[in-house]
């Protein structure tokens, strides 16, 4: 009688689990989490610096239409002296040399020959009116003007005085000076292709 061979029974005992492998996996996971945190923090800082750089660049870089003019005219001092407005102003060139007409004004100080004064009204800026006929601003005959260069990077200083008795101005009104500059003598003499200069508004004293 033949014997039947049965396969050996599998052991039902649970397999031993290596605690050291669990510890190792947990430590690896912890290391990976720390690395991700450090990487995320570094990325955050880089993004923060990028945003800061963009903001700084935007502040330092003029936008379209806001570039610095090649020449400008600015008020430096305004005072009321014996019912006359005394104005110190200056013309600065930035990119190249410009020419202006310089004439002797009050006290022998230089004034721009074509300088004029404008008053702000509800309809905009207009030339200051006169209280008496015959009063005019500026010096006629450009062919007689002294030519004063304003080199790039330099500033010319001028003085203008106007009587409140002869010209219609009231305290508190907004005023501004207007004049012109040229790039060559021929244009200046013929009053062609002039660059209009205007100061920022200031209050009539």
Beta strands, then each sheet from edge to edge (+ up, - down):
strand 1: 71-81
strand 2: 84-93
strand 3: 98-104
strand 4: 110-112
strand 5: 116-121
strand 6: 124-127
strand 7: 129-130
strand 8: 146-150
strand 9: 155-163
strand 10: 167-168
strand 11: 174-181
strand 12: 195-198
strand 13: 202-203
sheet 1: 1+ 2- 9+
sheet 2: 4+ 3- 8+
sheet 3: 6+ 5- 11+ 12-
sheet 4: 6+ 5- 11+ 13-
sheet 5: 7+ 10-
end
